[in-house]
Amino acid sequence: MTQITYKVEAFWDWEAEVWVATSEDVPGLVTEASTIEALTQKLRQIIPELIQMNRIIPPDYVGSITFELTSHRQELIEVAS
């Protein structure tokens, strides 16, 4: 099986104060966590489950998969004079 890198995008939702991850490569992937580390840990579990459930890889597949997490965070900060 050819190694595919599943691309995942994360952004900081400043109103909810969580990181939110989605992916066009992994159908059904939408999850959130309070830290990027916690989000990454969740993705390690969710991505294999979703790609097997969506039959992107066979249900009996044993091996490794790769995902690339790209994050974006924008904040407004005050500058004191």
Jmol script that loads the backbone (N, CA, C; Angstrom):
load data "model"
ATOM      1  N   MET A   1       0.849  -1.177   0.000  1.00  0.00           N
ATOM      2  CA  MET A   1       0.000   0.000   0.000  1.00  0.00           C
ATOM      3  C   MET A   1       0.892   1.238   0.000  1.00  0.00           C
ATOM      4  N   THR A   2       0.596   2.190  -0.848  1.00  0.00           N
ATOM      5  CA  THR A   2       1.355   3.433  -0.929  1.00  0.00           C
ATOM      6  C   THR A   2       1.079   4.289   0.304  1.00  0.00           C
ATOM      7  N   GLN A   3       2.139   4.872   0.839  1.00  0.00           N
ATOM      8  CA  GLN A   3       1.990   5.734   2.025  1.00  0.00           C
ATOM      9  C   GLN A   3       1.350   7.059   1.613  1.00  0.00           C
ATOM     10  N   ILE A   4       0.256   7.403   2.232  1.00  0.00           N
ATOM     11  CA  ILE A   4      -0.459   8.654   1.976  1.00  0.00           C
ATOM     12  C   ILE A   4      -0.369   9.502   3.242  1.00  0.00           C
ATOM     13  N   THR A   5      -0.180  10.793   3.055  1.00  0.00           N
ATOM     14  CA  THR A   5      -0.202  11.721   4.182  1.00  0.00           C
ATOM     15  C   THR A   5      -1.572  12.382   4.220  1.00  0.00           C
ATOM     16  N   TYR A   6      -2.276  12.196   5.314  1.00  0.00           N
ATOM     17  CA  TYR A   6      -3.599  12.794   5.497  1.00  0.00           C
ATOM     18  C   TYR A   6      -3.418  14.187   6.085  1.00  0.00           C
ATOM     19  N   LYS A   7      -3.905  15.188   5.373  1.00  0.00           N
ATOM     20  CA  LYS A   7      -3.728  16.577   5.803  1.00  0.00           C
ATOM     21  C   LYS A   7      -4.884  16.993   6.702  1.00  0.00           C
ATOM     22  N   VAL A   8      -4.522  17.586   7.847  1.00  0.00           N
ATOM     23  CA  VAL A   8      -5.490  18.045   8.834  1.00  0.00           C
ATOM     24  C   VAL A   8      -5.184  19.505   9.135  1.00  0.00           C
ATOM     25  N   GLU A   9      -6.215  20.316   9.196  1.00  0.00           N
ATOM     26  CA  GLU A   9      -6.061  21.728   9.512  1.00  0.00           C
ATOM     27  C   GLU A   9      -6.685  22.008  10.876  1.00  0.00           C
ATOM     28  N   ALA A  10      -5.996  22.830  11.653  1.00  0.00           N
ATOM     29  CA  ALA A  10      -6.511  23.213  12.968  1.00  0.00           C
ATOM     30  C   ALA A  10      -6.478  24.724  13.097  1.00  0.00           C
ATOM     31  N   PHE A  11      -7.471  25.251  13.786  1.00  0.00           N
ATOM     32  CA  PHE A  11      -7.483  26.688  14.059  1.00  0.00           C
ATOM     33  C   PHE A  11      -7.944  26.912  15.494  1.00  0.00           C
ATOM     34  N   TRP A  12      -7.516  28.033  16.034  1.00  0.00           N
ATOM     35  CA  TRP A  12      -7.885  28.400  17.393  1.00  0.00           C
ATOM     36  C   TRP A  12      -9.211  29.150  17.353  1.00  0.00           C
ATOM     37  N   ASP A  13     -10.219  28.611  18.015  1.00  0.00           N
ATOM     38  CA  ASP A  13     -11.518  29.277  18.151  1.00  0.00           C
ATOM     39  C   ASP A  13     -11.456  30.087  19.433  1.00  0.00           C
ATOM     40  N   TRP A  14     -11.219  31.380  19.290  1.00  0.00           N
ATOM     41  CA  TRP A  14     -10.996  32.221  20.473  1.00  0.00           C
ATOM     42  C   TRP A  14     -12.249  32.393  21.316  1.00  0.00           C
ATOM     43  N   GLU A  15     -13.425  32.285  20.714  1.00  0.00           N
ATOM     44  CA  GLU A  15     -14.656  32.399  21.494  1.00  0.00           C
ATOM     45  C   GLU A  15     -14.860  31.174  22.378  1.00  0.00           C
ATOM     46  N   ALA A  16     -14.654  29.992  21.813  1.00  0.00           N
ATOM     47  CA  ALA A  16     -14.832  28.752  22.569  1.00  0.00           C
ATOM     48  C   ALA A  16     -13.570  28.367  23.345  1.00  0.00           C
ATOM     49  N   GLU A  17     -12.439  29.019  22.998  1.00  0.00           N
ATOM     50  CA  GLU A  17     -11.150  28.749  23.628  1.00  0.00           C
ATOM     51  C   GLU A  17     -10.720  27.298  23.471  1.00  0.00           C
ATOM     52  N   VAL A  18     -10.830  26.811  22.228  1.00  0.00           N
ATOM     53  CA  VAL A  18     -10.404  25.448  21.890  1.00  0.00           C
ATOM     54  C   VAL A  18      -9.764  25.441  20.502  1.00  0.00           C
ATOM     55  N   TRP A  19      -8.931  24.434  20.278  1.00  0.00           N
ATOM     56  CA  TRP A  19      -8.420  24.150  18.949  1.00  0.00           C
ATOM     57  C   TRP A  19      -9.429  23.257  18.248  1.00  0.00           C
ATOM     58  N   VAL A  20      -9.736  23.559  16.982  1.00  0.00           N
ATOM     59  CA  VAL A  20     -10.689  22.793  16.194  1.00  0.00           C
ATOM     60  C   VAL A  20      -9.951  22.223  14.990  1.00  0.00           C
ATOM     61  N   ALA A  21     -10.111  20.928  14.735  1.00  0.00           N
ATOM     62  CA  ALA A  21      -9.453  20.268  13.606  1.00  0.00           C
ATOM     63  C   ALA A  21     -10.485  19.714  12.641  1.00  0.00           C
ATOM     64  N   THR A  22     -10.205  19.886  11.343  1.00  0.00           N
ATOM     65  CA  THR A  22     -11.017  19.324  10.275  1.00  0.00           C
ATOM     66  C   THR A  22     -10.082  18.831   9.174  1.00  0.00           C
ATOM     67  N   SER A  23     -10.631  18.058   8.241  1.00  0.00           N
ATOM     68  CA  SER A  23      -9.805  17.557   7.152  1.00  0.00           C
ATOM     69  C   SER A  23     -10.666  17.192   5.957  1.00  0.00           C
ATOM     70  N   GLU A  24     -10.221  17.597   4.780  1.00  0.00           N
ATOM     71  CA  GLU A  24     -10.874  17.155   3.551  1.00  0.00           C
ATOM     72  C   GLU A  24     -10.434  15.743   3.197  1.00  0.00           C
ATOM     73  N   ASP A  25      -9.274  15.324   3.712  1.00  0.00           N
ATOM     74  CA  ASP A  25      -8.741  13.984   3.421  1.00  0.00           C
ATOM     75  C   ASP A  25      -9.378  12.893   4.278  1.00  0.00           C
ATOM     76  N   VAL A  26      -9.942  13.287   5.419  1.00  0.00           N
ATOM     77  CA  VAL A  26     -10.522  12.324   6.358  1.00  0.00           C
ATOM     78  C   VAL A  26     -11.996  12.683   6.553  1.00  0.00           C
ATOM     79  N   PRO A  27     -12.886  12.081   5.770  1.00  0.00           N
ATOM     80  CA  PRO A  27     -14.308  12.406   5.869  1.00  0.00           C
ATOM     81  C   PRO A  27     -14.834  12.222   7.298  1.00  0.00           C
ATOM     82  N   GLY A  28     -15.590  13.232   7.746  1.00  0.00           N
ATOM     83  CA  GLY A  28     -16.207  13.165   9.069  1.00  0.00           C
ATOM     84  C   GLY A  28     -15.338  13.685  10.196  1.00  0.00           C
ATOM     85  N   LEU A  29     -14.120  14.098   9.887  1.00  0.00           N
ATOM     86  CA  LEU A  29     -13.226  14.557  10.955  1.00  0.00           C
ATOM     87  C   LEU A  29     -13.564  15.978  11.371  1.00  0.00           C
ATOM     88  N   VAL A  30     -14.054  16.109  12.582  1.00  0.00           N
ATOM     89  CA  VAL A  30     -14.242  17.393  13.260  1.00  0.00           C
ATOM     90  C   VAL A  30     -14.082  17.082  14.733  1.00  0.00           C
ATOM     91  N   THR A  31     -13.060  17.684  15.343  1.00  0.00           N
ATOM     92  CA  THR A  31     -12.839  17.461  16.765  1.00  0.00           C
ATOM     93  C   THR A  31     -12.201  18.703  17.355  1.00  0.00           C
ATOM     94  N   GLU A  32     -12.197  18.785  18.671  1.00  0.00           N
ATOM     95  CA  GLU A  32     -11.630  19.954  19.342  1.00  0.00           C
ATOM     96  C   GLU A  32     -10.954  19.533  20.636  1.00  0.00           C
ATOM     97  N   ALA A  33     -10.058  20.415  21.090  1.00  0.00           N
ATOM     98  CA  ALA A  33      -9.365  20.182  22.356  1.00  0.00           C
ATOM     99  C   ALA A  33      -8.832  21.515  22.864  1.00  0.00           C
ATOM    100  N   SER A  34      -8.542  21.568  24.140  1.00  0.00           N
ATOM    101  CA  SER A  34      -8.105  22.828  24.752  1.00  0.00           C
ATOM    102  C   SER A  34      -6.657  23.187  24.437  1.00  0.00           C
ATOM    103  N   THR A  35      -5.833  22.205  24.069  1.00  0.00           N
ATOM    104  CA  THR A  35      -4.446  22.476  23.694  1.00  0.00           C
ATOM    105  C   THR A  35      -4.132  21.769  22.379  1.00  0.00           C
ATOM    106  N   ILE A  36      -3.109  22.247  21.697  1.00  0.00           N
ATOM    107  CA  ILE A  36      -2.716  21.611  20.444  1.00  0.00           C
ATOM    108  C   ILE A  36      -2.168  20.209  20.704  1.00  0.00           C
ATOM    109  N   GLU A  37      -1.546  20.021  21.861  1.00  0.00           N
ATOM    110  CA  GLU A  37      -1.031  18.698  22.223  1.00  0.00           C
ATOM    111  C   GLU A  37      -2.172  17.709  22.434  1.00  0.00           C
ATOM    112  N   ALA A  38      -3.207  18.156  23.146  1.00  0.00           N
ATOM    113  CA  ALA A  38      -4.371  17.290  23.373  1.00  0.00           C
ATOM    114  C   ALA A  38      -5.091  17.003  22.058  1.00  0.00           C
ATOM    115  N   LEU A  39      -5.141  17.985  21.188  1.00  0.00           N
ATOM    116  CA  LEU A  39      -5.760  17.789  19.876  1.00  0.00           C
ATOM    117  C   LEU A  39      -4.989  16.743  19.072  1.00  0.00           C
ATOM    118  N   THR A  40      -3.678  16.845  19.075  1.00  0.00           N
ATOM    119  CA  THR A  40      -2.844  15.882  18.363  1.00  0.00           C
ATOM    120  C   THR A  40      -3.069  14.473  18.883  1.00  0.00           C
ATOM    121  N   GLN A  41      -3.158  14.330  20.191  1.00  0.00           N
ATOM    122  CA  GLN A  41      -3.400  13.010  20.784  1.00  0.00           C
ATOM    123  C   GLN A  41      -4.756  12.451  20.329  1.00  0.00           C
ATOM    124  N   LYS A  42      -5.784  13.290  20.301  1.00  0.00           N
ATOM    125  CA  LYS A  42      -7.091  12.847  19.831  1.00  0.00           C
ATOM    126  C   LYS A  42      -7.033  12.414  18.369  1.00  0.00           C
ATOM    127  N   LEU A  43      -6.292  13.172  17.558  1.00  0.00           N
ATOM    128  CA  LEU A  43      -6.187  12.851  16.134  1.00  0.00           C
ATOM    129  C   LEU A  43      -5.524  11.502  15.910  1.00  0.00           C
ATOM    130  N   ARG A  44      -4.567  11.153  16.755  1.00  0.00           N
ATOM    131  CA  ARG A  44      -3.891   9.853  16.631  1.00  0.00           C
ATOM    132  C   ARG A  44      -4.883   8.693  16.773  1.00  0.00           C
ATOM    133  N   GLN A  45      -5.944   8.911  17.496  1.00  0.00           N
ATOM    134  CA  GLN A  45      -6.962   7.868  17.689  1.00  0.00           C
ATOM    135  C   GLN A  45      -8.068   7.970  16.639  1.00  0.00           C
ATOM    136  N   ILE A  46      -8.526   9.185  16.373  1.00  0.00           N
ATOM    137  CA  ILE A  46      -9.690   9.383  15.512  1.00  0.00           C
ATOM    138  C   ILE A  46      -9.392   9.117  14.043  1.00  0.00           C
ATOM    139  N   ILE A  47      -8.230   9.562  13.556  1.00  0.00           N
ATOM    140  CA  ILE A  47      -7.938   9.410  12.125  1.00  0.00           C
ATOM    141  C   ILE A  47      -7.968   7.951  11.681  1.00  0.00           C
ATOM    142  N   PRO A  48      -7.256   7.027  12.353  1.00  0.00           N
ATOM    143  CA  PRO A  48      -7.340   5.625  11.905  1.00  0.00           C
ATOM    144  C   PRO A  48      -8.763   5.070  11.929  1.00  0.00           C
ATOM    145  N   GLU A  49      -9.528   5.437  12.952  1.00  0.00           N
ATOM    146  CA  GLU A  49     -10.909   4.955  13.040  1.00  0.00           C
ATOM    147  C   GLU A  49     -11.731   5.443  11.854  1.00  0.00           C
ATOM    148  N   LEU A  50     -11.603   6.734  11.517  1.00  0.00           N
ATOM    149  CA  LEU A  50     -12.409   7.292  10.437  1.00  0.00           C
ATOM    150  C   LEU A  50     -11.987   6.777   9.060  1.00  0.00           C
ATOM    151  N   ILE A  51     -10.692   6.620   8.834  1.00  0.00           N
ATOM    152  CA  ILE A  51     -10.295   6.152   7.503  1.00  0.00           C
ATOM    153  C   ILE A  51     -10.640   4.673   7.308  1.00  0.00           C
ATOM    154  N   GLN A  52     -10.687   3.907   8.386  1.00  0.00           N
ATOM    155  CA  GLN A  52     -11.166   2.522   8.273  1.00  0.00           C
ATOM    156  C   GLN A  52     -12.684   2.500   8.080  1.00  0.00           C
ATOM    157  N   MET A  53     -13.392   3.294   8.870  1.00  0.00           N
ATOM    158  CA  MET A  53     -14.849   3.337   8.782  1.00  0.00           C
ATOM    159  C   MET A  53     -15.315   3.808   7.399  1.00  0.00           C
ATOM    160  N   ASN A  54     -14.577   4.755   6.804  1.00  0.00           N
ATOM    161  CA  ASN A  54     -14.922   5.267   5.477  1.00  0.00           C
ATOM    162  C   ASN A  54     -14.326   4.430   4.348  1.00  0.00           C
ATOM    163  N   ARG A  55     -13.710   3.301   4.712  1.00  0.00           N
ATOM    164  CA  ARG A  55     -13.127   2.359   3.751  1.00  0.00           C
ATOM    165  C   ARG A  55     -12.056   2.992   2.866  1.00  0.00           C
ATOM    166  N   ILE A  56     -11.335   3.949   3.431  1.00  0.00           N
ATOM    167  CA  ILE A  56     -10.189   4.527   2.738  1.00  0.00           C
ATOM    168  C   ILE A  56      -9.026   3.546   2.818  1.00  0.00           C
ATOM    169  N   ILE A  57      -8.941   2.853   3.948  1.00  0.00           N
ATOM    170  CA  ILE A  57      -8.017   1.729   4.089  1.00  0.00           C
ATOM    171  C   ILE A  57      -8.852   0.522   4.512  1.00  0.00           C
ATOM    172  N   PRO A  58      -8.387  -0.679   4.235  1.00  0.00           N
ATOM    173  CA  PRO A  58      -9.155  -1.874   4.612  1.00  0.00           C
ATOM    174  C   PRO A  58      -9.324  -1.976   6.133  1.00  0.00           C
ATOM    175  N   PRO A  59     -10.447  -2.527   6.589  1.00  0.00           N
ATOM    176  CA  PRO A  59     -10.697  -2.670   8.022  1.00  0.00           C
ATOM    177  C   PRO A  59      -9.641  -3.507   8.741  1.00  0.00           C
ATOM    178  N   ASP A  60      -8.998  -4.406   8.012  1.00  0.00           N
ATOM    179  CA  ASP A  60      -7.997  -5.277   8.624  1.00  0.00           C
ATOM    180  C   ASP A  60      -6.565  -4.765   8.412  1.00  0.00           C
ATOM    181  N   TYR A  61      -6.418  -3.519   7.956  1.00  0.00           N
ATOM    182  CA  TYR A  61      -5.091  -2.945   7.686  1.00  0.00           C
ATOM    183  C   TYR A  61      -4.264  -2.886   8.965  1.00  0.00           C
ATOM    184  N   VAL A  62      -3.029  -3.334   8.857  1.00  0.00           N
ATOM    185  CA  VAL A  62      -2.070  -3.242   9.962  1.00  0.00           C
ATOM    186  C   VAL A  62      -0.842  -2.539   9.402  1.00  0.00           C
ATOM    187  N   GLY A  63      -0.435  -1.474  10.025  1.00  0.00           N
ATOM    188  CA  GLY A  63       0.710  -0.714   9.546  1.00  0.00           C
ATOM    189  C   GLY A  63       0.645   0.707  10.053  1.00  0.00           C
ATOM    190  N   SER A  64       1.343   1.575   9.385  1.00  0.00           N
ATOM    191  CA  SER A  64       1.425   2.968   9.796  1.00  0.00           C
ATOM    192  C   SER A  64       0.691   3.866   8.818  1.00  0.00           C
ATOM    193  N   ILE A  65       0.210   4.985   9.324  1.00  0.00           N
ATOM    194  CA  ILE A  65      -0.332   6.045   8.485  1.00  0.00           C
ATOM    195  C   ILE A  65       0.332   7.346   8.941  1.00  0.00           C
ATOM    196  N   THR A  66       0.296   8.338   8.069  1.00  0.00           N
ATOM    197  CA  THR A  66       0.904   9.629   8.373  1.00  0.00           C
ATOM    198  C   THR A  66      -0.147  10.717   8.280  1.00  0.00           C
ATOM    199  N   PHE A  67      -0.125  11.638   9.241  1.00  0.00           N
ATOM    200  CA  PHE A  67      -0.963  12.819   9.102  1.00  0.00           C
ATOM    201  C   PHE A  67      -0.115  14.058   9.342  1.00  0.00           C
ATOM    202  N   GLU A  68      -0.493  15.116   8.652  1.00  0.00           N
ATOM    203  CA  GLU A  68       0.196  16.402   8.753  1.00  0.00           C
ATOM    204  C   GLU A  68      -0.783  17.406   9.331  1.00  0.00           C
ATOM    205  N   LEU A  69      -0.437  17.968  10.469  1.00  0.00           N
ATOM    206  CA  LEU A  69      -1.302  18.927  11.147  1.00  0.00           C
ATOM    207  C   LEU A  69      -0.772  20.334  10.911  1.00  0.00           C
ATOM    208  N   THR A  70      -1.584  21.147  10.259  1.00  0.00           N
ATOM    209  CA  THR A  70      -1.248  22.547  10.026  1.00  0.00           C
ATOM    210  C   THR A  70      -2.175  23.376  10.907  1.00  0.00           C
ATOM    211  N   SER A  71      -1.590  24.272  11.689  1.00  0.00           N
ATOM    212  CA  SER A  71      -2.414  25.056  12.609  1.00  0.00           C
ATOM    213  C   SER A  71      -2.315  26.544  12.303  1.00  0.00           C
ATOM    214  N   HIS A  72      -3.369  27.244  12.696  1.00  0.00           N
ATOM    215  CA  HIS A  72      -3.438  28.690  12.515  1.00  0.00           C
ATOM    216  C   HIS A  72      -4.053  29.288  13.770  1.00  0.00           C
ATOM    217  N   ARG A  73      -3.372  30.308  14.283  1.00  0.00           N
ATOM    218  CA  ARG A  73      -3.902  31.006  15.461  1.00  0.00           C
ATOM    219  C   ARG A  73      -3.652  32.487  15.257  1.00  0.00           C
ATOM    220  N   GLN A  74      -4.679  33.270  15.455  1.00  0.00           N
ATOM    221  CA  GLN A  74      -4.571  34.718  15.315  1.00  0.00           C
ATOM    222  C   GLN A  74      -5.117  35.343  16.593  1.00  0.00           C
ATOM    223  N   GLU A  75      -4.386  36.315  17.107  1.00  0.00           N
ATOM    224  CA  GLU A  75      -4.806  36.967  18.343  1.00  0.00           C
ATOM    225  C   GLU A  75      -4.691  38.472  18.207  1.00  0.00           C
ATOM    226  N   LEU A  76      -5.523  39.176  18.928  1.00  0.00           N
ATOM    227  CA  LEU A  76      -5.464  40.618  19.043  1.00  0.00           C
ATOM    228  C   LEU A  76      -4.773  40.933  20.355  1.00  0.00           C
ATOM    229  N   ILE A  77      -3.716  41.721  20.286  1.00  0.00           N
ATOM    230  CA  ILE A  77      -3.008  42.105  21.510  1.00  0.00           C
ATOM    231  C   ILE A  77      -2.959  43.626  21.613  1.00  0.00           C
ATOM    232  N   GLU A  78      -2.978  44.105  22.807  1.00  0.00           N
ATOM    233  CA  GLU A  78      -2.909  45.541  23.064  1.00  0.00           C
ATOM    234  C   GLU A  78      -1.468  45.972  23.207  1.00  0.00           C
ATOM    235  N   VAL A  79      -1.146  47.123  22.659  1.00  0.00           N
ATOM    236  CA  VAL A  79       0.189  47.681  22.768  1.00  0.00           C
ATOM    237  C   VAL A  79       0.108  48.906  23.661  1.00  0.00           C
ATOM    238  N   ALA A  80       0.874  48.880  24.737  1.00  0.00           N
ATOM    239  CA  ALA A  80       0.884  50.003  25.675  1.00  0.00           C
ATOM    240  C   ALA A  80       1.928  51.016  25.216  1.00  0.00           C
ATOM    241  N   SER A  81       1.616  52.294  25.378  1.00  0.00           N
ATOM    242  CA  SER A  81       2.600  53.310  24.984  1.00  0.00           C
ATOM    243  C   SER A  81       3.373  53.827  26.175  1.00  0.00           C
TER     244      SER A  81
END
end "model"
wireframe off; spacefill off
backbone 0.3
color backbone group
